[in-house]
Amino acid sequence: MAKSLALIASKGTLDWAYPPFILASTAAALDYEVQIFFTFYGLALLKKDLSDLRVSPLGNPAMPMPVPMPNLLQMLPGMENMATMMMKQKIADKGVASIEDLRTACLESSVKLIACQMTVDLFDFKPSDFIEGIEFGGAATFFQFAGESDVNLFI
Amino acid sequence: MEFDKEVDASGLNCPLPILRCKKGLSDMASGQTLKVISTDPGSVKDFNAFCVQTGHQLLQLDVDENSFVFYIKKRPD
């Protein structure tokens, strides 16, 4: 029987968008059955428009910067946009997939994407904010699959 | 080495070479051979792991200074 992978995606920044989609698409390529449950800020990864995803150097001391930069400067307006632009450039230069491409790969390989209904309501998101082909559900929905899964990860 | 289809994943990084390989295999018949070209050094370990887990057979790996070329035989249905 095929193995299965259950992921919780709880973060909505450009850098943290990668782990769930990389693991899910790869597991699907390895014939795993895969579900990702998107909750809280992870819901940002299901939006139609992913261009809003940002990476913040602030409070992120491990992020490699061309020149060392104190937090006091990183908080200035425009710094986050600059860091995001630099990160996107690096992603393209190194042949790393875009988040859109990885998400499409997930959808094409039948990875099930579930939006947490409670957080959708909490943040006043509309179903039309999200891409087609996703489902909505709660914690019990997650456990129905996760309880039977070989691998469970919280990201 | 003879092959039935080629996928060029040059310049792509993890996990794209594996995803392209999987896609390439999807419309091939059992027993046919897929050639995959990759420039990602991590793909050597990953393609081994891919084949061990999926049952496809890694027939040959050619390494030169710029690339890794995998020949993968599709598993029986």
gemmi code that builds the backbone of each chain (N, CA, C; Angstrom):
import gemmi

chains = {
    "A": [
        ("MET", (0.838, -1.206, 0.000), (0.000, 0.000, 0.000), (0.869, 1.251, 0.000)),
        ("ALA", (0.385, 2.282, -0.645), (1.174, 3.521, -0.725), (1.347, 4.129, 0.661)),
        ("LYS", (2.498, 4.749, 0.869), (2.705, 5.476, 2.120), (1.967, 6.805, 2.049)),
        ("SER", (1.839, 7.464, 3.210), (1.146, 8.748, 3.191), (1.844, 9.764, 4.090)),
        ("LEU", (1.684, 11.023, 3.712), (2.333, 12.145, 4.398), (1.291, 13.201, 4.723)),
        ("ALA", (1.256, 13.619, 5.994), (0.361, 14.703, 6.407), (1.204, 15.873, 6.900)),
        ("LEU", (0.978, 17.050, 6.300), (1.738, 18.243, 6.692), (0.793, 19.299, 7.226)),
        ("ILE", (1.275, 20.062, 8.209), (0.589, 21.287, 8.605), (1.473, 22.443, 8.186)),
        ("ALA", (0.945, 23.358, 7.382), (1.685, 24.539, 6.953), (1.132, 25.740, 7.716)),
        ("SER", (1.950, 26.302, 8.604), (1.434, 27.359, 9.484), (2.106, 28.712, 9.249)),
        ("LYS", (3.040, 28.781, 8.304), (3.781, 30.026, 8.104), (3.543, 30.599, 6.718)),
        ("GLY", (3.526, 31.918, 6.641), (3.153, 32.576, 5.383), (4.196, 33.524, 4.843)),
        ("THR", (5.481, 33.173, 5.017), (6.519, 34.010, 4.418), (7.132, 33.279, 3.227)),
        ("LEU", (7.822, 34.043, 2.371), (8.374, 33.467, 1.141), (9.333, 32.320, 1.439)),
        ("ASP", (10.162, 32.476, 2.461), (11.125, 31.410, 2.778), (10.420, 30.163, 3.322)),
        ("TRP", (9.494, 30.361, 4.244), (8.819, 29.209, 4.852), (7.734, 28.619, 3.974)),
        ("ALA", (7.488, 29.221, 2.825), (6.551, 28.621, 1.869), (7.182, 27.403, 1.212)),
        ("TYR", (8.510, 27.349, 1.197), (9.192, 26.270, 0.490), (9.052, 24.878, 1.108)),
        ("PRO", (9.367, 24.721, 2.416), (9.369, 23.351, 2.951), (8.088, 22.544, 2.691)),
        ("PRO", (6.881, 23.096, 2.947), (5.714, 22.241, 2.709), (5.552, 21.840, 1.246)),
        ("PHE", (5.776, 22.800, 0.326), (5.553, 22.474, -1.085), (6.652, 21.575, -1.652)),
        ("ILE", (7.890, 21.743, -1.180), (8.973, 20.859, -1.640), (8.724, 19.439, -1.149)),
        ("LEU", (8.428, 19.308, 0.143), (8.221, 17.969, 0.700), (6.988, 17.302, 0.088)),
        ("ALA", (5.923, 18.070, -0.076), (4.688, 17.482, -0.605), (4.864, 17.035, -2.053)),
        ("SER", (5.477, 17.878, -2.888), (5.626, 17.514, -4.302), (6.584, 16.336, -4.451)),
        ("THR", (7.646, 16.312, -3.631), (8.597, 15.205, -3.711), (7.961, 13.907, -3.225)),
        ("ALA", (7.240, 13.978, -2.119), (6.568, 12.781, -1.610), (5.584, 12.243, -2.645)),
        ("ALA", (4.864, 13.153, -3.307), (3.921, 12.709, -4.344), (4.673, 12.011, -5.474)),
        ("ALA", (5.870, 12.529, -5.812), (6.683, 11.893, -6.858), (7.150, 10.508, -6.413)),
        ("LEU", (7.238, 10.302, -5.104), (7.635, 8.998, -4.557), (6.414, 8.119, -4.273)),
        ("ASP", (5.289, 8.519, -4.860), (4.039, 7.752, -4.775), (3.367, 7.792, -3.402)),
        ("TYR", (3.724, 8.765, -2.573), (2.998, 8.957, -1.317), (1.639, 9.591, -1.630)),
        ("GLU", (0.680, 9.276, -0.773), (-0.554, 10.055, -0.774), (-0.315, 11.220, 0.179)),
        ("VAL", (-0.613, 12.460, -0.242), (-0.217, 13.627, 0.541), (-1.375, 14.585, 0.779)),
        ("GLN", (-1.466, 15.060, 2.020), (-2.386, 16.155, 2.337), (-1.617, 17.251, 3.070)),
        ("ILE", (-1.937, 18.500, 2.750), (-1.385, 19.625, 3.524), (-2.553, 20.400, 4.122)),
        ("PHE", (-2.459, 20.629, 5.412), (-3.476, 21.402, 6.120), (-2.902, 22.798, 6.369)),
        ("PHE", (-3.509, 23.818, 5.779), (-2.997, 25.185, 5.876), (-3.761, 25.938, 6.954)),
        ("THR", (-3.030, 26.385, 7.968), (-3.698, 27.064, 9.076), (-2.989, 28.370, 9.414)),
        ("PHE", (-3.693, 29.279, 10.027), (-3.163, 30.608, 10.333), (-2.431, 31.215, 9.136)),
        ("TYR", (-1.187, 31.662, 9.315), (-0.528, 32.407, 8.227), (-0.227, 31.528, 7.034)),
        ("GLY", (-0.273, 30.213, 7.247), (-0.080, 29.280, 6.126), (-1.135, 29.452, 5.042)),
        ("LEU", (-2.297, 30.022, 5.407), (-3.353, 30.252, 4.421), (-2.883, 31.151, 3.283)),
        ("ALA", (-1.886, 32.003, 3.562), (-1.357, 32.897, 2.521), (-0.825, 32.097, 1.332)),
        ("LEU", (-0.444, 30.847, 1.575), (0.130, 30.016, 0.504), (-0.934, 29.468, -0.436)),
        ("LEU", (-2.199, 29.673, -0.084), (-3.290, 29.189, -0.932), (-3.945, 30.320, -1.715)),
        ("LYS", (-3.477, 31.562, -1.487), (-4.061, 32.705, -2.189), (-3.784, 32.599, -3.691)),
        ("LYS", (-4.710, 33.142, -4.476), (-4.511, 33.152, -5.928), (-3.230, 33.896, -6.271)),
        ("ASP", (-3.026, 35.029, -5.627), (-1.863, 35.861, -5.927), (-0.788, 35.640, -4.852)),
        ("LEU", (0.318, 35.043, -5.267), (1.389, 34.765, -4.302), (2.453, 35.859, -4.281)),
        ("SER", (2.231, 36.919, -5.060), (3.280, 37.935, -5.172), (3.434, 38.748, -3.880)),
        ("ASP", (2.451, 38.597, -2.972), (2.553, 39.315, -1.696), (3.492, 38.632, -0.695)),
        ("LEU", (3.908, 37.399, -0.966), (4.775, 36.699, -0.015), (6.089, 37.443, 0.139)),
        ("ARG", (6.486, 37.640, 1.390), (7.690, 38.419, 1.672), (8.617, 37.619, 2.570)),
        ("VAL", (9.879, 38.031, 2.583), (10.799, 37.493, 3.568), (11.307, 38.676, 4.375)),
        ("SER", (11.361, 38.510, 5.692), (11.789, 39.609, 6.540), (13.151, 39.334, 7.165)),
        ("PRO", (14.112, 40.241, 6.981), (15.399, 40.074, 7.658), (15.288, 40.420, 9.145)),
        ("LEU", (14.196, 41.120, 9.516), (14.039, 41.578, 10.899), (13.726, 40.394, 11.812)),
        ("GLY", (14.502, 40.265, 12.876), (14.293, 39.148, 13.802), (14.651, 37.824, 13.171)),
        ("ASN", (15.500, 37.853, 12.141), (15.863, 36.651, 11.393), (17.381, 36.640, 11.237)),
        ("PRO", (18.097, 36.494, 12.369), (19.549, 36.700, 12.359), (20.322, 35.701, 11.508)),
        ("ALA", (19.698, 34.570, 11.159), (20.414, 33.570, 10.354), (20.351, 33.874, 8.858)),
        ("MET", (19.541, 34.892, 8.476), (19.407, 35.187, 7.052), (20.689, 35.819, 6.530)),
        ("PRO", (21.316, 35.190, 5.508), (22.558, 35.748, 4.988), (22.299, 37.100, 4.320)),
        ("MET", (23.059, 38.115, 4.696), (22.923, 39.451, 4.098), (24.261, 39.820, 3.465)),
        ("PRO", (24.229, 40.592, 2.377), (25.485, 40.993, 1.725), (26.394, 41.787, 2.669)),
        ("VAL", (25.799, 42.632, 3.490), (26.567, 43.320, 4.535), (25.820, 43.157, 5.848)),
        ("PRO", (26.541, 42.978, 6.962), (25.859, 42.839, 8.249), (25.005, 44.079, 8.521)),
        ("MET", (23.778, 43.848, 8.984), (22.889, 45.002, 9.157), (22.158, 44.906, 10.492)),
        ("PRO", (22.301, 45.907, 11.334), (21.617, 45.851, 12.635), (20.097, 45.960, 12.483)),
        ("ASN", (19.372, 45.399, 13.441), (17.903, 45.436, 13.414), (17.353, 46.840, 13.237)),
        ("LEU", (18.045, 47.807, 13.829), (17.571, 49.189, 13.787), (17.482, 49.704, 12.343)),
        ("LEU", (18.353, 49.200, 11.472), (18.284, 49.579, 10.060), (17.283, 48.709, 9.291)),
        ("GLN", (17.213, 47.432, 9.710), (16.325, 46.508, 8.996), (14.862, 46.893, 9.144)),
        ("MET", (14.550, 47.665, 10.183), (13.153, 48.040, 10.394), (12.731, 49.228, 9.531)),
        ("LEU", (13.673, 49.839, 8.833), (13.333, 51.021, 8.030), (12.405, 50.637, 6.865)),
        ("PRO", (11.524, 51.582, 6.470), (10.617, 51.296, 5.344), (11.417, 50.904, 4.102)),
        ("GLY", (10.931, 49.889, 3.414), (11.579, 49.471, 2.166), (12.582, 48.344, 2.342)),
        ("MET", (13.052, 48.125, 3.586), (14.061, 47.086, 3.787), (13.499, 45.688, 3.512)),
        ("GLU", (12.247, 45.473, 3.917), (11.654, 44.160, 3.706), (11.458, 43.898, 2.211)),
        ("ASN", (11.018, 44.938, 1.484), (10.859, 44.799, 0.037), (12.189, 44.486, -0.618)),
        ("MET", (13.242, 45.154, -0.131), (14.551, 44.938, -0.724), (15.022, 43.502, -0.463)),
        ("ALA", (14.849, 43.048, 0.777), (15.260, 41.680, 1.115), (14.475, 40.668, 0.282)),
        ("THR", (13.180, 40.951, 0.068), (12.338, 40.045, -0.722), (12.797, 40.003, -2.172)),
        ("MET", (13.106, 41.189, -2.718), (13.593, 41.257, -4.102), (14.899, 40.481, -4.262)),
        ("MET", (15.799, 40.668, -3.276), (17.094, 39.985, -3.348), (16.902, 38.468, -3.276)),
        ("MET", (16.000, 38.048, -2.401), (15.744, 36.612, -2.250), (15.169, 36.034, -3.540)),
        ("LYS", (14.210, 36.749, -4.164), (13.601, 36.252, -5.405), (14.644, 36.158, -6.517)),
        ("GLN", (15.544, 37.143, -6.546), (16.607, 37.131, -7.545), (17.503, 35.911, -7.357)),
        ("LYS", (17.862, 35.652, -6.104), (18.724, 34.506, -5.794), (18.046, 33.188, -6.151)),
        ("ILE", (16.763, 33.103, -5.860), (15.989, 31.900, -6.183), (16.035, 31.633, -7.688)),
        ("ALA", (15.843, 32.701, -8.469), (15.859, 32.551, -9.927), (17.264, 32.191, -10.418)),
        ("ASP", (18.286, 32.862, -9.876), (19.669, 32.617, -10.308), (20.109, 31.185, -10.057)),
        ("LYS", (19.650, 30.611, -8.959), (20.128, 29.281, -8.563), (19.273, 28.150, -9.123)),
        ("GLY", (18.293, 28.478, -9.947), (17.459, 27.421, -10.524), (16.538, 26.767, -9.518)),
        ("VAL", (16.229, 27.501, -8.436), (15.266, 26.989, -7.456), (13.859, 27.314, -7.970)),
        ("ALA", (12.955, 26.367, -7.807), (11.596, 26.559, -8.321), (10.911, 27.733, -7.638)),
        ("SER", (9.967, 28.362, -8.341), (9.140, 29.373, -7.686), (8.067, 28.650, -6.869)),
        ("ILE", (7.499, 29.362, -5.899), (6.424, 28.770, -5.096), (5.229, 28.388, -5.978)),
        ("GLU", (4.918, 29.238, -6.967), (3.822, 28.939, -7.892), (4.052, 27.586, -8.572)),
        ("ASP", (5.283, 27.374, -9.059), (5.592, 26.132, -9.777), (5.447, 24.917, -8.869)),
        ("LEU", (5.939, 25.047, -7.627), (5.865, 23.908, -6.708), (4.420, 23.617, -6.327)),
        ("ARG", (3.638, 24.692, -6.149), (2.231, 24.504, -5.795), (1.490, 23.833, -6.953)),
        ("THR", (1.797, 24.260, -8.185), (1.188, 23.636, -9.356), (1.575, 22.164, -9.442)),
        ("ALA", (2.857, 21.884, -9.148), (3.313, 20.483, -9.174), (2.526, 19.663, -8.161)),
        ("CYS", (2.254, 20.242, -7.003), (1.462, 19.548, -5.979), (0.054, 19.252, -6.500)),
        ("LEU", (-0.574, 20.269, -7.084), (-1.941, 20.093, -7.571), (-1.988, 19.055, -8.687)),
        ("GLU", (-0.984, 19.093, -9.579), (-0.960, 18.146, -10.703), (-0.743, 16.718, -10.225)),
        ("SER", (-0.092, 16.560, -9.063), (0.156, 15.200, -8.592), (-0.821, 14.817, -7.474)),
        ("SER", (-1.975, 15.486, -7.475), (-3.096, 15.112, -6.595), (-2.811, 15.254, -5.105)),
        ("VAL", (-1.926, 16.182, -4.736), (-1.768, 16.511, -3.315), (-3.035, 17.246, -2.885)),
        ("LYS", (-3.617, 16.808, -1.772), (-4.848, 17.451, -1.311), (-4.497, 18.647, -0.432)),
        ("LEU", (-5.044, 19.818, -0.774), (-4.760, 21.046, -0.035), (-6.012, 21.439, 0.741)),
        ("ILE", (-5.868, 21.553, 2.056), (-7.025, 21.848, 2.898), (-6.808, 23.156, 3.652)),
        ("ALA", (-7.736, 24.077, 3.506), (-7.665, 25.347, 4.229), (-8.425, 25.211, 5.544)),
        ("CYS", (-7.805, 25.667, 6.624), (-8.431, 25.629, 7.939), (-9.614, 26.606, 7.968)),
        ("GLN", (-10.814, 26.041, 8.091), (-12.032, 26.858, 8.031), (-12.064, 27.915, 9.136)),
        ("MET", (-11.610, 27.517, 10.322), (-11.648, 28.448, 11.453), (-10.803, 29.682, 11.180)),
        ("THR", (-9.572, 29.497, 10.655), (-8.724, 30.668, 10.404), (-9.227, 31.477, 9.216)),
        ("VAL", (-9.849, 30.792, 8.235), (-10.445, 31.525, 7.111), (-11.479, 32.513, 7.655)),
        ("ASP", (-12.323, 32.038, 8.593), (-13.347, 32.893, 9.200), (-12.725, 33.966, 10.082)),
        ("LEU", (-11.709, 33.558, 10.852), (-11.052, 34.480, 11.777), (-10.476, 35.701, 11.050)),
        ("PHE", (-9.853, 35.457, 9.907), (-9.210, 36.540, 9.157), (-10.137, 37.168, 8.112)),
        ("ASP", (-11.424, 36.760, 8.113), (-12.384, 37.270, 7.133), (-11.946, 37.058, 5.692)),
        ("PHE", (-11.296, 35.940, 5.417), (-10.966, 35.613, 4.029), (-12.218, 35.094, 3.344)),
        ("LYS", (-12.268, 35.274, 2.026), (-13.384, 34.749, 1.237), (-12.888, 33.541, 0.433)),
        ("PRO", (-13.759, 32.566, 0.203), (-13.340, 31.411, -0.620), (-12.759, 31.860, -1.963)),
        ("SER", (-13.252, 33.008, -2.474), (-12.771, 33.469, -3.781), (-11.332, 34.016, -3.704)),
        ("ASP", (-10.796, 34.212, -2.479), (-9.393, 34.641, -2.351), (-8.432, 33.520, -2.732)),
        ("PHE", (-8.949, 32.279, -2.674), (-8.066, 31.118, -2.804), (-8.143, 30.476, -4.185)),
        ("ILE", (-7.109, 29.683, -4.492), (-7.092, 28.964, -5.766), (-8.188, 27.899, -5.802)),
        ("GLU", (-8.507, 27.471, -7.019), (-9.493, 26.397, -7.207), (-8.893, 25.065, -6.752)),
        ("GLY", (-9.753, 24.149, -6.407), (-9.296, 22.778, -6.177), (-8.879, 22.488, -4.747)),
        ("ILE", (-9.103, 23.451, -3.825), (-8.772, 23.192, -2.432), (-10.044, 22.795, -1.673)),
        ("GLU", (-9.844, 22.265, -0.477), (-10.984, 21.929, 0.369), (-10.897, 22.738, 1.652)),
        ("PHE", (-12.013, 22.806, 2.364), (-12.032, 23.499, 3.649), (-12.389, 22.491, 4.737)),
        ("GLY", (-11.702, 22.613, 5.885), (-11.990, 21.654, 6.944), (-11.385, 22.101, 8.258)),
        ("GLY", (-11.634, 21.339, 9.301), (-11.136, 21.665, 10.626), (-10.156, 20.628, 11.136)),
        ("ALA", (-9.837, 20.729, 12.436), (-8.833, 19.857, 13.042), (-9.227, 18.381, 12.911)),
        ("ALA", (-10.513, 18.100, 13.064), (-10.945, 16.707, 12.964), (-10.711, 16.151, 11.563)),
        ("THR", (-10.910, 17.018, 10.558), (-10.648, 16.620, 9.164), (-9.177, 16.255, 8.996)),
        ("PHE", (-8.297, 17.073, 9.594), (-6.865, 16.797, 9.515), (-6.537, 15.436, 10.130)),
        ("PHE", (-7.094, 15.172, 11.304), (-6.731, 13.937, 12.000), (-7.263, 12.682, 11.312)),
        ("GLN", (-8.347, 12.833, 10.562), (-8.874, 11.680, 9.845), (-7.802, 11.111, 8.912)),
        ("PHE", (-7.043, 12.010, 8.285), (-5.956, 11.568, 7.401), (-4.663, 11.365, 8.184)),
        ("ALA", (-4.333, 12.313, 9.077), (-3.047, 12.275, 9.798), (-2.939, 11.030, 10.671)),
        ("GLY", (-4.057, 10.614, 11.243), (-4.051, 9.456, 12.129), (-3.649, 8.176, 11.419)),
        ("GLU", (-3.852, 8.159, 10.101), (-3.527, 6.968, 9.313), (-2.219, 7.140, 8.547)),
        ("SER", (-1.549, 8.300, 8.722), (-0.390, 8.613, 7.882), (0.899, 8.043, 8.448)),
        ("ASP", (1.854, 7.773, 7.541), (3.159, 7.264, 7.952), (4.043, 8.384, 8.484)),
        ("VAL", (3.910, 9.580, 7.894), (4.745, 10.711, 8.284), (3.858, 11.917, 8.553)),
        ("ASN", (4.066, 12.565, 9.698), (3.324, 13.786, 10.042), (4.311, 14.881, 10.410)),
        ("LEU", (4.189, 16.037, 9.765), (5.112, 17.137, 10.081), (4.359, 18.443, 10.270)),
        ("PHE", (4.814, 19.208, 11.251), (4.285, 20.557, 11.477), (5.325, 21.563, 11.002)),
        ("ILE", (4.933, 22.428, 10.072), (5.897, 23.397, 9.530), (5.372, 24.805, 9.756)),
    ],
    "B": [
        ("MET", (24.627, 4.682, -24.195), (23.535, 3.811, -23.785), (22.233, 4.208, -24.485)),
        ("GLU", (21.455, 3.233, -24.888), (20.205, 3.532, -25.599), (19.115, 3.975, -24.625)),
        ("PHE", (18.256, 4.854, -25.114), (17.143, 5.310, -24.274), (15.954, 5.657, -25.154)),
        ("ASP", (14.772, 5.759, -24.521), (13.549, 6.004, -25.274), (13.092, 7.452, -25.200)),
        ("LYS", (13.559, 8.163, -24.158), (13.102, 9.541, -23.974), (14.140, 10.277, -23.146)),
        ("GLU", (14.241, 11.599, -23.363), (15.235, 12.376, -22.612), (14.577, 13.557, -21.912)),
        ("VAL", (14.999, 13.797, -20.661), (14.542, 14.972, -19.915), (15.778, 15.754, -19.501)),
        ("ASP", (15.803, 17.038, -19.872), (16.956, 17.866, -19.502), (16.597, 18.755, -18.316)),
        ("ALA", (17.158, 18.446, -17.149), (16.891, 19.234, -15.940), (18.109, 20.088, -15.576)),
        ("SER", (18.914, 20.422, -16.573), (20.116, 21.225, -16.318), (19.761, 22.576, -15.724)),
        ("GLY", (20.528, 22.997, -14.731), (20.324, 24.314, -14.126), (19.239, 24.329, -13.068)),
        ("LEU", (18.505, 23.235, -12.923), (17.413, 23.189, -11.942), (17.899, 22.596, -10.625)),
        ("ASN", (17.276, 23.067, -9.560), (17.680, 22.635, -8.225), (16.592, 21.788, -7.569)),
        ("CYS", (16.965, 21.126, -6.487), (16.064, 20.261, -5.722), (14.750, 20.974, -5.425)),
        ("PRO", (13.580, 20.366, -5.587), (13.347, 18.980, -6.020), (13.013, 18.861, -7.508)),
        ("LEU", (13.296, 19.901, -8.305), (12.806, 19.910, -9.694), (13.322, 18.758, -10.559)),
        ("PRO", (14.627, 18.364, -10.464), (15.051, 17.231, -11.300), (14.224, 15.963, -11.042)),
        ("ILE", (13.911, 15.695, -9.789), (13.094, 14.523, -9.452), (11.670, 14.673, -10.000)),
        ("LEU", (11.115, 15.879, -9.859), (9.748, 16.096, -10.349), (9.692, 15.947, -11.872)),
        ("ARG", (10.720, 16.471, -12.561), (10.760, 16.342, -14.031), (10.910, 14.884, -14.444)),
        ("CYS", (11.715, 14.144, -13.677), (11.933, 12.724, -13.948), (10.623, 11.958, -13.798)),
        ("LYS", (9.925, 12.219, -12.709), (8.647, 11.558, -12.448), (7.649, 11.857, -13.579)),
        ("LYS", (7.613, 13.122, -13.986), (6.709, 13.527, -15.059), (7.100, 12.820, -16.360)),
        ("GLY", (8.394, 12.756, -16.604), (8.890, 12.105, -17.811), (8.499, 10.632, -17.872)),
        ("LEU", (8.568, 9.973, -16.736), (8.259, 8.540, -16.685), (6.761, 8.264, -16.860)),
        ("SER", (5.943, 9.282, -16.526), (4.510, 9.018, -16.384), (3.854, 8.521, -17.681)),
        ("ASP", (4.305, 8.996, -18.839), (3.646, 8.548, -20.076), (4.493, 7.525, -20.841)),
        ("MET", (5.432, 6.894, -20.129), (6.256, 5.866, -20.776), (5.739, 4.472, -20.414)),
        ("ALA", (6.142, 3.490, -21.208), (5.721, 2.108, -20.954), (6.732, 1.427, -20.041)),
        ("SER", (6.269, 0.434, -19.297), (7.165, -0.354, -18.444), (8.310, -0.914, -19.275)),
        ("GLY", (9.513, -0.860, -18.685), (10.671, -1.421, -19.375), (11.396, -0.433, -20.268)),
        ("GLN", (10.757, 0.719, -20.568), (11.433, 1.742, -21.372), (12.439, 2.492, -20.514)),
        ("THR", (13.394, 3.139, -21.168), (14.471, 3.820, -20.447), (14.393, 5.328, -20.641)),
        ("LEU", (14.458, 6.039, -19.531), (14.452, 7.506, -19.538), (15.846, 8.007, -19.217)),
        ("LYS", (16.321, 8.957, -20.026), (17.604, 9.606, -19.752), (17.323, 10.956, -19.105)),
        ("VAL", (17.944, 11.235, -17.955), (17.755, 12.515, -17.280), (19.110, 13.196, -17.099)),
        ("ILE", (19.197, 14.441, -17.558), (20.431, 15.212, -17.376), (20.214, 16.208, -16.247)),
        ("SER", (21.128, 16.213, -15.274), (21.023, 17.149, -14.152), (22.383, 17.779, -13.881)),
        ("THR", (22.347, 19.013, -13.360), (23.600, 19.655, -12.954), (23.636, 19.862, -11.444)),
        ("ASP", (22.602, 19.373, -10.763), (22.513, 19.545, -9.311), (23.277, 18.403, -8.614)),
        ("PRO", (24.369, 18.706, -7.896), (25.157, 17.649, -7.254), (24.326, 16.807, -6.281)),
        ("GLY", (23.302, 17.418, -5.684), (22.443, 16.687, -4.746), (21.616, 15.617, -5.425)),
        ("SER", (21.505, 15.703, -6.756), (20.617, 14.770, -7.459), (21.158, 13.344, -7.471)),
        ("VAL", (22.467, 13.156, -7.264), (23.028, 11.797, -7.270), (22.402, 10.968, -6.152)),
        ("LYS", (22.443, 11.502, -4.952), (21.811, 10.813, -3.818), (20.301, 10.721, -4.008)),
        ("ASP", (19.711, 11.825, -4.495), (18.248, 11.878, -4.614), (17.711, 10.884, -5.649)),
        ("PHE", (18.420, 10.730, -6.764), (17.932, 9.792, -7.788), (18.059, 8.345, -7.302)),
        ("ASN", (19.116, 8.062, -6.541), (19.223, 6.744, -5.931), (18.038, 6.494, -5.002)),
        ("ALA", (17.756, 7.473, -4.144), (16.658, 7.351, -3.188), (15.319, 7.223, -3.915)),
        ("PHE", (15.165, 7.996, -4.990), (13.929, 7.943, -5.792), (13.714, 6.534, -6.343)),
        ("CYS", (14.777, 5.950, -6.891), (14.656, 4.627, -7.510), (14.422, 3.541, -6.456)),
        ("VAL", (15.128, 3.633, -5.327), (14.939, 2.641, -4.261), (13.491, 2.651, -3.777)),
        ("GLN", (12.919, 3.841, -3.651), (11.572, 3.945, -3.086), (10.459, 3.663, -4.075)),
        ("THR", (10.700, 3.917, -5.364), (9.615, 3.772, -6.343), (9.702, 2.465, -7.110)),
        ("GLY", (10.862, 1.808, -7.092), (10.992, 0.541, -7.814), (11.463, 0.698, -9.250)),
        ("HIS", (11.674, 1.945, -9.708), (12.295, 2.133, -11.023), (13.771, 1.760, -10.890)),
        ("GLN", (14.382, 1.374, -11.992), (15.744, 0.850, -11.900), (16.748, 1.838, -12.483)),
        ("LEU", (17.716, 2.214, -11.659), (18.787, 3.094, -12.144), (19.810, 2.214, -12.858)),
        ("LEU", (19.817, 2.287, -14.184), (20.676, 1.398, -14.976), (22.113, 1.896, -14.999)),
        ("GLN", (22.257, 3.227, -15.098), (23.599, 3.767, -15.274), (23.633, 5.240, -14.885)),
        ("LEU", (24.777, 5.657, -14.334), (24.990, 7.076, -14.029), (26.312, 7.493, -14.653)),
        ("ASP", (26.250, 8.474, -15.557), (27.476, 9.016, -16.150), (27.758, 10.372, -15.536)),
        ("VAL", (28.970, 10.549, -15.039), (29.342, 11.823, -14.427), (30.450, 12.459, -15.245)),
        ("ASP", (30.231, 13.684, -15.689), (31.385, 14.437, -16.202), (31.499, 15.710, -15.380)),
        ("GLU", (32.402, 16.613, -15.777), (32.662, 17.744, -14.881), (31.470, 18.693, -14.732)),
        ("ASN", (30.566, 18.698, -15.712), (29.451, 19.642, -15.644), (28.106, 19.023, -15.303)),
        ("SER", (27.960, 17.730, -15.483), (26.610, 17.188, -15.344), (26.587, 15.728, -14.878)),
        ("PHE", (25.400, 15.317, -14.504), (25.125, 13.938, -14.120), (24.042, 13.425, -15.056)),
        ("VAL", (24.284, 12.269, -15.650), (23.300, 11.716, -16.580), (22.827, 10.359, -16.060)),
        ("PHE", (21.519, 10.301, -15.796), (20.917, 9.089, -15.237), (20.142, 8.348, -16.321)),
        ("TYR", (20.254, 7.022, -16.327), (19.425, 6.190, -17.207), (18.536, 5.348, -16.310)),
        ("ILE", (17.245, 5.572, -16.424), (16.291, 4.938, -15.505), (15.287, 4.101, -16.280)),
        ("LYS", (15.189, 2.832, -15.887), (14.243, 1.916, -16.549), (12.950, 1.893, -15.759)),
        ("LYS", (11.857, 2.141, -16.470), (10.568, 2.213, -15.779), (10.146, 0.844, -15.241)),
        ("ARG", (9.602, 0.849, -14.028), (9.243, -0.403, -13.353), (8.050, -1.070, -14.055)),
        ("PRO", (7.862, -2.375, -13.787), (6.656, -3.042, -14.284), (5.428, -2.449, -13.591)),
        ("ASP", (4.284, -2.485, -14.246), (3.042, -1.936, -13.659), (2.599, -2.751, -12.451)),
    ],
}
model = gemmi.Model(1)
for chain_id, residues in chains.items():
    chain = gemmi.Chain(chain_id)
    for i, (resn, *xyz) in enumerate(residues, 1):
        res = gemmi.Residue()
        res.name, res.seqid = resn, gemmi.SeqId(i, " ")
        for name, pos in zip(("N", "CA", "C"), xyz):
            atom = gemmi.Atom()
            atom.name, atom.element = name, gemmi.Element(name[0])
            atom.pos, atom.b_iso = gemmi.Position(*pos), 0.0
            res.add_atom(atom)
        chain.add_residue(res)
    model.add_chain(chain)
structure = gemmi.Structure()
structure.add_model(model)
structure.setup_entities()
